[in-house]
């Protein structure tokens, strides 16, 4: 086999065989395929597509380009993945709750991307926490605590690591086939038995329309199930931040409120819905309704919080973090309210604009080498449909400097629309796709 013949097939709108895609993925991993050839393949896939079988074959080829973890545990190995949104800290709530329900959760997560926050960045706002661990340590943490939220090692789906960087500079990021293979190759390399996908739609998501979200959810679930991992997806709303805060430490604050406060919230509701589907698919609940009740119970009674504390201690965090979490999290130098300029109803929230405002504050990366300030961000963000009076706080800016706070405040004012009439607030869960 050779790269040129495989690329030529794609150019002629023919789908390469699984063996050819496996060869190409190994070439991506070991460097025998050049950057030019990788870019040509990405463009050919982007222009012509692979179809269902070809997409599955590419996903498996990329999964098998590195280590595929295997487990010998007394419960199912399961996970959740989100396509990205603002104020989306579900992973930090759900992983310990799933573990408390009898599952093992090796959650290989990522860092911030564009306007959306990254799970690893949020965790690392907790002093001492490290999310880069080797395979042996990951296995120990998983056996001891039931869940681990860590970054991928260089040995996990190395073909994806190489191809992703090339897609970024060749305008092929948007390919449905390549998105699917990228997401699932890393998840399937974790040796999962069941997976639930949280496909976000709305102003704060990458997918702005329900049609695009449904297409992605369908591609992901079909491919994962064809690869032997029982998978469902929920399309969830991202027309406003899920939690009322954006920024790493500020989102951890919302997680701790959810885990220790015993109160219902959109964050808890979405976590329970996703967890319920996953527990049912993994055989730990009769159906999604029973699974949802189990997740809600372990969050409400504090067992998930205790499990989260054990998880954090296992990756270097404070031993008593759960008992005194507010003392450990960093605080910004400048804290400033942004108030409404008129009376009315909150009728629209531009989540992407809010996310970019947090990036500009230093809470995300504009280039890969940027150092994140974990303390900055937004808190107390109003909800869609909420009544506000002139002077009512719309959000609170947490910044390192006065000038940065002023710029963020202006961005918040622009991002939140106040109208004279209330609107129908969209439901948190739009639909379910898959098994």
Buried (B, 14 or more C-beta within 10 A) or exposed (E): EBBEEBBBBBBEEEBBBBEBBBBBBBBBBEEEBEBEBBBBBBBBBBEBBBEBEBBBBBBBBBBBBBBBBEBEBEBBBBBBBBBBBBBBBBBBBBBBBBBBBBBBBBBBBBBBEEBBBBBBBBBBBBBBBBBEBEEEBBBBBBBEBBBBBBBBBEBBBBBBBBBBEBBEEBEBBEBBBBBBBBBBBBBBBBBBBBBBBBBBBBBBBBBBEBEBBBBBBBBBBBBBBBBEBBBBBBBBBBBBBBBBBBBBBBBBBBBBBBBBBEEEBBBBBBBBBBBBBBBBBBBBBEEBEEBBEBBBBBBBEBBBBBBBBBBBBBBBBBEEBBEEBEEBBBEBBBEBEBBBEEEBBBBBBBBBBBBBBBBBBBBBBEEEEEEBBBBBBBBBBBEBBBEBEEEBBBBBBBBBBEEBBBBBBEBBBEBBBBEEEBEEBBEBBBBBBBB
